[in-house]
């Protein structure tokens, strides 16, 4: 990740936080009073966020502003569990297909080729 710009790293964290909050780019844009393309550019690192925009975005997605600036301290597994938990809180109807997928993946990993 050292080859990426600070804007790209902030954008990646913004995207991850937005997804954990189960928001679309459009929903975040509406909450911030900006165009959806602006959110897309922030997330891709094409456009830098102002301090004000970063602070407001962090509030909307429910993280402290520092979470968008600092390297994450959680493992990929912890982040996946947090994302799944947050998603299932908002969409409990996704639990059956999720469990079926997990069973399929676990079944494949227990039978090495």
C-alpha positions as CSV (number, residue, x, y, z in Angstrom):
1,X,0.0,0.0,0.0
2,X,3.0,2.3,0.2
3,X,2.8,3.0,-3.5
4,X,-0.7,4.6,-3.1
5,X,-1.3,8.2,-2.3
6,X,-2.8,9.4,0.9
7,X,-5.9,10.4,-1.0
8,X,-6.2,6.8,-2.3
9,X,-5.8,5.4,1.2
10,X,-8.3,7.7,2.7
11,X,-10.7,6.9,-0.2
12,X,-10.3,3.1,0.5
13,X,-11.1,3.7,4.1
14,X,-14.1,5.9,3.2
15,X,-15.4,3.2,0.9
16,X,-15.0,0.5,3.5
17,X,-16.7,2.6,6.2
18,X,-19.5,3.5,3.8
19,X,-20.1,-0.2,3.0
20,X,-20.0,-1.1,6.7
21,X,-22.7,1.6,7.2
22,X,-24.6,0.0,4.4
23,X,-24.8,3.2,2.4
24,X,-24.6,3.7,-1.4
25,X,-22.4,6.4,-2.8
26,X,-25.6,8.3,-3.7
27,X,-26.9,8.1,-0.1
28,X,-23.6,9.3,1.3
29,X,-23.5,12.1,-1.3
30,X,-27.0,13.2,-0.4
31,X,-26.2,13.3,3.3
32,X,-23.2,15.4,2.6
33,X,-24.8,17.7,0.0
34,X,-22.4,16.7,-2.8
35,X,-22.7,14.9,-6.1
36,X,-22.4,11.1,-6.2
37,X,-19.4,11.5,-8.6
38,X,-17.6,13.5,-5.9
39,X,-17.9,10.6,-3.5
40,X,-16.7,8.2,-6.3
41,X,-13.7,10.5,-6.8
42,X,-12.9,10.6,-3.1
43,X,-13.1,6.8,-2.9
44,X,-10.9,6.3,-5.9
45,X,-8.3,8.8,-4.7
46,X,-8.9,11.0,-7.7
47,X,-9.9,13.9,-5.5
48,X,-8.7,15.0,-2.1
49,X,-11.2,15.5,0.7
50,X,-11.2,18.7,2.6
51,X,-11.0,18.5,6.4
52,X,-14.7,19.6,6.6
53,X,-15.8,16.9,4.1
54,X,-13.8,14.2,5.8
55,X,-15.2,15.2,9.2
56,X,-18.8,15.2,7.9
57,X,-18.3,12.0,6.0
58,X,-16.9,10.2,9.0
59,X,-19.9,11.4,11.1
60,X,-22.4,10.1,8.4
61,X,-20.7,6.6,8.2
62,X,-20.3,6.4,12.0
63,X,-16.6,6.4,12.5
64,X,-14.2,8.9,14.1
65,X,-12.4,11.1,11.5
66,X,-9.1,9.5,12.5
67,X,-10.4,6.2,11.2
68,X,-10.3,7.6,7.7
69,X,-6.8,8.9,8.1
70,X,-5.0,6.1,10.0
71,X,-4.1,2.6,8.9
72,X,-6.7,0.2,10.1
73,X,-5.7,-1.8,13.2
74,X,-8.1,-4.7,12.5
75,X,-7.3,-7.8,10.5
76,X,-9.1,-8.6,7.3
77,X,-11.1,-11.3,9.1
78,X,-12.2,-8.8,11.8
79,X,-13.3,-6.3,9.1
80,X,-15.2,-9.1,7.2
81,X,-17.0,-10.1,10.4
82,X,-17.9,-6.4,11.1
83,X,-19.1,-5.9,7.6
84,X,-21.2,-9.1,7.7
85,X,-22.7,-8.2,11.1
86,X,-23.6,-4.7,10.0
87,X,-25.1,-5.9,6.8
88,X,-27.2,-8.6,8.5
89,X,-28.4,-6.0,11.0
90,X,-29.9,-4.1,8.1
91,X,-30.8,-7.1,5.9
92,X,-31.6,-10.2,8.0
93,X,-33.1,-11.7,4.9
94,X,-29.6,-12.3,3.6
95,X,-28.7,-14.7,6.4
96,X,-29.9,-18.0,4.6
97,X,-28.0,-17.4,1.4
98,X,-24.9,-16.3,3.4
99,X,-25.0,-19.4,5.5
100,X,-25.4,-21.6,2.3
101,X,-22.4,-19.8,0.8
102,X,-20.3,-20.3,3.9
103,X,-21.2,-24.0,4.1
104,X,-20.2,-24.4,0.5
105,X,-16.9,-22.6,1.0
106,X,-16.1,-24.6,4.2
107,X,-17.0,-27.8,2.4
108,X,-14.6,-27.0,-0.4
109,X,-11.8,-26.1,1.9
110,X,-12.1,-29.4,3.9
111,X,-11.6,-31.4,0.7
112,X,-8.2,-30.5,-0.7
113,X,-7.6,-31.1,-4.4
